[in-house]
Amino acid sequence: MKTIFFLGSPLLAGAVCPFMSAGTPPSNKAVIPHSHKYDEDLRKLDVSSLEADLIDLMTSSQECWPADSGNYGPFFIRLAWHCSGSYRRSDGSGGCGGGRQRFEPERSWDDNTNLDKARALLAPVKEKYGDGLSWGDLFTFAGTLAIKNMGGPVMDFCFGRLDDADGTASLVLGPTPEQEKVAPCKVNGKCKEPLGSTTIGLIYLNPEGPIDDEGKPQPVPALSAVDVRDAFTRMGMNDTETVALIGGGHAFGKTHGACPAGPGPSPKDDPYNPWPGKCGTGVGEDAFTSGFEGPWTLNPNKWDNEFFKVLISERWEKHIGPGGHWQWKTANPDSPYASTMRLTSDLALLEDASFAAISHEFAEDQGKLDVAFAEAWSKLVTNGGVWSSVSKCTTWAPKSIAV
């Protein structure tokens, strides 16, 4: 199975990943199959083989973009989350259906920094399975499978998202003249509906805290709680789904903000080598993505409810991280969790009565988190886009499905 991946000469750290132009087309457009051709090939898609190839890829770290802790699973979860999280209930725009994260404007959003590498890693898989595997299906299935492969709860997954040839349908999401016409936002960070987020370029909200009148973030969890509910409500999520997605998603992976120099030019400014990174090699420990730095848990490649247990049991204090952003660390430097971090938006879950009650429930009962997260994740990756009339769904072992 490894034969589908790049096996050429060794790459230097920081080199452009092979297949970058497939996952992030420099022309900002791509050829897609006619819906009838997609339907025909979707019927023949070998999901078992696809699953095996993706599992193999997740632990096949490549020098151009080394996998954190040797596993690309959290990276693919972020890809699926950010592709899907653009959905807004106000008009049904956004979502991963269409695979438009490959194009402007979404591919150059700050929240999608370095996801060009995730798309490049998956591009050989897309090439192998051809027209029967859409980009939208690939992104969301890779993230869902990553959760399952790291012990997380998932529901059955259905294929059938039709791809778009460009990002036209995302122009209303901004920042574009089309968005300004239908939903102007005078202060980015205080955007209102019908926009899906308080901040154009971020999937949900500013994780440092709400923006003040001068455009500066306020690292105040109680104020952030208001933005959390607002942002997730715009996506059609209730309080339980909101808390499950935040804490369940943060069971995996880490943030990257090695230094304040930044990630470099976006795909819009440099489509042939976007986000090269300005911190050392720009990859691995030097990678700069969100500007925050650190893991949420001690086992970022394993599903559990540690995020909630530690959120509640530890006392947290704010500080400026190496990337120049407000983030939170344990007040006790000798805590066994001193190496973990939290965002202001994470701490917000304790500053709202409903969020706090749900967070305590998830900390005390892993099973309740399993069910809530599986249902919320399925809703997240399913919303939005145009779907085929052909139905092709997985049926995983019961132990992998929250019911």
Sequence and secondary structure as in RCSB ss.txt:
>XXXX:A:sequence
MKTIFFLGSPLLAGAVCPFMSAGTPPSNKAVIPHSHKYDEDLRKLDVSSLEADLIDLMTSSQECWPADSGNYGPF
FIRLAWHCSGSYRRSDGSGGCGGGRQRFEPERSWDDNTNLDKARALLAPVKEKYGDGLSWGDLFTFAGTLAIKNM
GGPVMDFCFGRLDDADGTASLVLGPTPEQEKVAPCKVNGKCKEPLGSTTIGLIYLNPEGPIDDEGKPQPVPALSA
VDVRDAFTRMGMNDTETVALIGGGHAFGKTHGACPAGPGPSPKDDPYNPWPGKCGTGVGEDAFTSGFEGPWTLNP
NKWDNEFFKVLISERWEKHIGPGGHWQWKTANPDSPYASTMRLTSDLALLEDASFAAISHEFAEDQGKLDVAFAE
AWSKLVTNGGVWSSVSKCTTWAPKSIAV
>XXXX:A:secstr
 GGGS  SS   TT   TTHHHHS TTS      HHHHHHHHHT  HHHHHHHHHHHHT  BTTB  GGG  HHH
HHHHHHHHHTT  TTT   SSTT GGGSTTGGGSGGGTTHHHHHHHHHHHHHHHGGGS HHHHHHHHHHHHHHHT
T      EEEE   SSSGGGGGGSSSHHHHHHS  SSTTS  TTSSSSSTTSSS  TT  B TTS B   HHHHH
HHHHHHHHHTT  HHHHHHHHHHHTTS EE BS TT     TTT TTS    SSTTSSGGG BSSS  EESSS T
TS  SHHHHHHHHS EEEEE TTSSEEEEES TTSTTTT  B HHHHGGGSSHHHHHHHHHHHH HHHHHHHHHH
HHHHHHHSSS EEEEEEE    GGGS  
